[in-house]
């Protein structure tokens, strides 16, 4: 491998997963990477490991620079197994290395990998580690996105290694932001935030503010997934601040599924009504798109309109799955509305509305259901619903 250098004696030694398409329910259409970093100084430090299926890649990349046995420290920023499941093997190769984690990280390592990790050294926010010419500083980041999460900061090089914050699921032969298509980069960064961190928006905002108040200069952000931000790391920080604040556009996302086409006709008429008011509309037909795409569109929308045919007196299965996914991520400051078709007995619209109400979502009460196939008057009602919602989010 050609050595990938972030700065003098700081290297990327991770792995590229070109083929992954499902990441605990998140559709990773462009693959991913598992980033690990090697710092050479008087003491040699490995920051994070990789998913166990790529452990040989990690060992090879380290070995091209130094013998793994010469590692003095292994820092575990986050115990989730895509970052730590190679640790047991690496720890055996680097048997004299001290493993460092947050206090809750130590607990999680023991729970995952056993009592052999009971001697892990713990660090808290503000703790530092002098490794020679360089100083490593640590910042706990609980629930970004596990309780154990923390950031490692290389003081002299102004490099932040925040593990799962500021990342993207993006497999690439390039390692840095200025080497890839910017549209794809920000699209994947938004998708990553929407599907992993949206629920944690208040904590994200608080952590960004904490970093700002600490006055930490950042010249580079090296996350655990995707490419490294070296050209303009403030770009992703500003994007996170905007997403965490719930900033939204005059945009409606229509998420629906259909059995025989009736709900599809309704969705299109609602979209036409919204568009007539100059509002941006995105349509996500489930089974043609997916939950990941829908949540990415919802992140910066002001309203969400969900449609379902009635099946067995309830929601269509794909719509039920979507609402389970959406209520778990708890998008903030959105207006929700529901529509659907039914045959001899309704139930889908009522079930969707109840689900949203239990989640604490703001609901536009003009929900709409139509029996069998919508006629011209029915479609006019759908058009008017689209206009109503567009007008409400435009005022």
C-alpha positions in Angstrom: 0.0 0.0 0.0 1.1 3.5 -0.7 1.5 5.2 2.7 -1.3 7.7 3.4 0.1 10.5 5.5 -2.1 13.0 7.4 1.0 14.8 8.7 4.6 13.9 9.4 4.6 10.5 11.0 0.8 10.3 11.2 -0.7 7.6 8.9 -4.1 6.2 7.9 -3.9 2.4 8.3 -7.6 1.5 8.0 -9.6 -0.6 5.6 -12.0 0.1 2.7 -15.2 -1.9 2.6 -16.4 -1.6 -1.0 -19.2 -4.0 -0.8 -21.2 -3.3 2.4 -24.7 -2.2 1.6 -26.5 -2.7 5.0 -25.2 -1.1 8.2 -27.6 -2.1 10.9 -30.6 -1.1 8.7 -28.9 1.9 7.1 -28.5 1.4 3.3 -24.8 2.2 2.6 -25.1 2.4 -1.2 -21.5 3.6 -1.7 -19.8 1.3 0.8 -17.7 2.5 3.7 -14.3 2.6 5.3 -13.1 1.7 8.8 -10.4 4.3 9.6 -7.6 3.7 12.0 -4.6 6.0 12.5 -1.0 5.3 13.4 1.1 8.0 15.2 4.9 7.6 15.4 6.8 9.4 18.1 8.9 8.4 21.1 5.8 6.3 21.8 3.9 4.7 19.0 0.1 5.0 19.1 -2.7 3.3 17.2 -6.0 5.2 17.3 -8.9 2.8 16.8 -9.0 -0.5 15.0 -11.3 -1.9 12.3 -14.1 -4.4 11.8 -12.7 -7.9 12.5 -13.2 -9.1 8.9 -10.6 -6.5 7.9 -8.2 -7.2 10.7 -5.6 -8.6 8.2 -5.7 -5.3 6.2 -5.1 -3.4 9.4 -2.1 -5.6 10.4 -0.7 -5.3 6.9 -0.9 -1.5 6.8 0.6 -1.1 10.2 3.4 -3.6 9.3 4.3 -1.6 6.3 5.3 1.2 8.6 6.3 -0.4 11.9 6.1 -3.9 13.5 2.8 -4.1 15.4 4.8 -5.3 18.4 6.3 -1.8 18.7 3.0 -0.2 19.5 3.1 1.5 22.9 -0.6 2.6 23.1 -3.9 1.6 21.5 -6.6 4.2 21.9 -10.2 3.1 21.7 -12.4 6.1 20.9 -15.5 3.9 20.6 -16.3 0.2 21.4 -18.9 -0.5 18.6 -17.6 -3.5 16.9 -17.0 -2.0 13.5 -14.2 -0.1 15.3 -13.1 -2.5 18.1 -13.6 -6.1 16.9 -10.0 -6.3 15.7 -8.7 -5.2 19.1 -8.3 -8.6 20.7 -6.0 -9.7 17.9 -4.1 -6.4 17.8 -3.7 -6.5 21.6 -2.1 -10.0 21.3 0.4 -8.8 18.6 1.2 -5.6 20.6 1.3 -7.4 24.0 3.1 -4.6 25.7 0.8 -1.8 24.5 -1.3 0.1 27.0 -5.0 0.3 25.9 -6.7 3.6 26.6 -10.5 4.3 26.6 -13.0 6.4 28.5 -14.3 5.0 31.8 -17.5 3.7 30.1 -15.3 2.5 27.2 -13.4 0.3 29.6 -16.6 -1.2 31.0 -17.9 -1.8 27.4 -14.6 -3.5 26.4 -14.8 -5.9 29.3 -18.4 -6.6 28.4 -17.6 -7.3 24.8 -14.2 -9.0 25.1 -13.8 -10.3 28.6 -11.7 -9.7 31.8 -8.5 -9.6 29.8 -9.3 -5.9 29.2 -9.7 -5.1 32.9 -6.4 -3.3 32.9 -7.4 -0.7 30.4 -6.2 2.8 31.3 -9.1 5.3 31.4 -9.0 9.0 30.5 -11.5 11.8 30.9 -12.1 15.2 29.3 -9.0 17.3 29.6 -6.6 14.4 30.3 -3.5 14.4 28.1 -0.8 11.9 27.1 2.7 13.1 26.1 4.2 10.7 23.6 7.3 12.6 22.7 7.1 15.7 20.5 3.4 15.3 20.5 0.6 15.6 23.0 -2.7 13.8 22.8 -5.7 15.3 24.5 -9.0 13.6 25.2 -12.6 14.8 25.1 -15.4 12.6 26.3 -18.4 12.6 23.9 -21.1 10.4 25.6 -23.9 9.4 23.3 -22.2 10.5 20.1 -23.3 8.0 19.5 -22.6 5.4 22.3 -22.1 6.2 26.0 -18.4 5.3 25.7 -17.6 7.6 22.8 -14.7 10.1 23.0 -12.5 12.2 20.8 -8.7 12.2 20.5 -7.0 15.4 19.6 -3.4 15.8 18.5 -2.4 19.1 19.9 0.7 20.1 17.9 -0.9 19.0 14.5 -4.4 20.3 15.3 -5.9 17.1 14.2 -9.2 15.9 15.7 -10.0 12.2 15.6 -13.7 12.1 16.6 -14.5 8.5 15.7 -18.2 8.4 14.5 -18.7 12.1 14.5 -18.3 14.0 11.1 -18.1 10.8 9.1 -19.7 9.4 6.0 -20.3 5.9 4.7 -18.2 6.3 1.5 -15.8 3.8 0.0 -13.2 5.5 -2.1 -9.6 5.1 -3.3 -9.0 8.6 -2.1 -8.6 9.4 1.6 -9.2 13.2 1.7 -12.1 15.6 1.2 -10.4 17.6 -1.6 -9.9 14.4 -3.6 -13.5 13.4 -4.0 -16.7 14.8 -5.6 -18.0 17.5 -3.2 -21.7 16.8 -4.0 -21.3 13.1 -3.2 -19.3 13.9 -0.1 -21.9 16.2 1.4 -24.8 14.0 0.3 -23.2 11.1 2.2 -22.4 13.2 5.2 -26.0 14.3 5.4 -27.2 10.8 5.0 -24.9 9.7 7.8 -26.1 12.4 10.1 -29.8 11.8 9.3 -29.7 8.1 9.9 -27.2 7.8 12.9 -27.1 11.1 14.7 -30.4 12.9 14.1 -31.8 11.6 17.4 -28.8 13.1 19.2 -29.1 16.6 17.7 -29.2 18.4 21.1 -26.1 16.6 22.2 -24.3 17.3 18.9 -25.1 21.0 19.3 -23.8 21.0 22.9 -20.6 19.2 22.0 -19.9 21.6 19.1 -20.4 24.5 21.5 -18.1 22.9 24.0 -15.3 22.5 21.5 -15.8 26.1 20.4 -15.6 27.3 24.0 -12.4 25.3 24.6 -10.8 27.2 21.7 -9.4 24.1 20.1 -7.9 25.0 16.7 -8.8 22.3 14.1 -6.8 22.0 10.9 -8.0 18.5 10.1 -10.8 16.1 11.1 -10.1 12.4 10.8 -13.3 10.5 11.4 -13.8 6.7 11.6 -15.8 6.4 8.4 -15.3 7.9 5.0 -12.7 10.5 4.0 -10.7 12.9 6.1 -11.5 16.6 6.2 -8.3 18.5 5.5 -9.1 21.3 3.0 -11.9 22.9 5.1 -12.9 21.1 8.2 -15.2 23.9 9.2 -17.4 22.9 6.3 -18.6 19.8 8.1 -18.7 21.5 11.5 -21.0 24.2 10.1 -23.2 21.5 8.4 -23.5 19.6 11.7 -24.4 22.8 13.6 -27.1 23.5 11.0 -28.5 20.0 11.1 -28.4 19.8 14.9 -30.3 23.1 15.1 -33.1 21.7 13.0 -32.7 24.3 10.2 -35.1 23.4 7.4 -36.3 24.5 4.0 -39.7 25.1 2.6 -39.8 21.4 1.6 -42.3 18.6 2.0 -41.3 14.9 1.9 -44.1 12.5 0.9 -43.3 9.0 2.0 -45.8 6.3 0.9 -46.4 2.8 -0.4 -49.3 1.4 -2.5 -50.9 -1.9 -3.3 -53.1 -1.3 -6.4 -52.2 2.3 -7.2 -54.8 4.3 -5.3 -52.4 5.6 -2.6 -49.9 6.4 -5.4 -52.5 8.6 -7.2 -53.3 10.4 -3.9 -49.6 11.0 -3.3 -49.1 12.6 -6.7 -52.1 14.8 -6.3 -50.9 16.0 -2.8 -47.5 16.7 -4.4 -49.1 18.8 -7.2 -51.0 20.8 -4.6 -47.8 21.6 -2.7 -45.8 22.4 -5.8 -48.5 24.9 -6.9 -47.6 26.9 -3.8 -43.9 27.1 -4.7 -42.8 24.5 -2.2 -40.1 22.0 -2.9 -41.4 18.4 -2.8 -39.6 15.1 -2.6 -41.4 11.8 -3.0 -40.2 8.5 -1.6 -42.2 5.5 -2.6 -41.2 2.7 -0.3 -39.9 -0.5 -2.0 -38.7 1.8 -4.8 -36.6 3.9 -2.3 -35.9 3.1 1.3 -35.9 4.4 4.9 -32.4 5.7 4.6 -33.2 7.9 1.6 -36.5 9.1 3.2 -34.8 10.1 6.5 -32.1 11.9 4.6 -34.7 14.0 2.7 -36.6 14.6 6.0 -33.6 16.1 7.8 -34.0 19.5 6.1 -37.7 19.4 5.4 -40.4 21.3 7.2 -43.2 18.8 6.6 -43.6 15.0 6.2 -46.7 13.5 4.6 -47.0 9.7 5.0 -49.4 7.5 3.0 -50.5 3.9 3.3 -53.2 1.6 2.0 -55.0 -0.3 4.7 -54.0 -3.9 5.1 -55.5 -6.1 7.8 -57.0 -3.0 9.5 -53.6 -1.4 9.8 -50.6 0.1 8.0 -48.9 -1.5 5.1 -45.8 -3.3 6.4 -43.3 -1.1 4.7 -45.0 2.1 6.1 -45.0 0.5 9.5 -41.3 -0.2 9.2 -40.6 3.4 8.1 -42.5 4.9 11.0 -40.7 2.7 13.5 -37.4 3.9 12.0 -38.5 7.6 11.9 -39.9 7.7 15.4 -36.7 6.2 16.7 -34.7 9.0 15.1 -37.2 11.7 16.3 -36.8 14.4 13.6 -37.5 17.7 15.3 -39.7 20.6 14.3 -41.6 18.9 11.5 -45.2 19.0 10.6 -46.7 15.5 9.9 -49.8 14.6 8.0 -51.2 11.2 6.9 -53.3 9.9 4.1 -54.4 6.6 2.6 -56.8 4.4 0.8 -58.9 1.5 2.1 -61.5 -1.0 0.9 -64.2 -2.3 3.2 -62.6 -1.1 6.4 -60.0 1.6 7.2 -57.3 1.7 9.8 -54.0 2.8 8.2 -54.5 6.5 8.7 -55.6 6.1 12.3 -52.7 3.8 13.1 -50.2 6.1 11.5 -51.6 9.1 13.4 -51.5 7.3 16.7 -47.9 6.3 16.2 -46.9 9.9 15.4 -48.8 11.3 18.3 -47.2 8.9 20.8 -43.8 10.0 19.4 -44.7 13.6 20.2 -44.8 14.8 16.6 -46.8 17.9 15.5 -49.7 16.6 13.4 -51.7 18.5 10.8 -55.2 17.3 11.6 -56.5 17.4 8.0 -55.6 13.7 7.5 -57.3 12.1 4.5 -58.5 8.6 3.6 -60.3 7.5 0.5 -62.3 4.4 -0.2 -61.0 2.2 -3.1 -60.0 4.2 -6.1 -59.9 8.1 -5.9 -62.2 9.9 -8.3 -61.8 13.4 -9.6 -63.3 15.0 -6.4 -61.1 12.8 -4.2 -58.0 13.9 -6.1 -59.1 17.6 -5.7 -59.2 17.0 -1.9 -55.7 15.6 -2.1 -54.5 18.6 -4.1 -56.1 20.9 -1.4 -54.3 19.0 1.3 -51.0 19.6 -0.4 -51.8 23.3 -0.7 -52.8 23.5 3.0 -49.6 22.0 4.2 -47.5 24.1 1.8 -49.2 27.2 3.0 -48.7 26.3 6.7 -45.0 25.8 6.4 -44.6 28.9 4.3 -46.0 31.3 6.9 
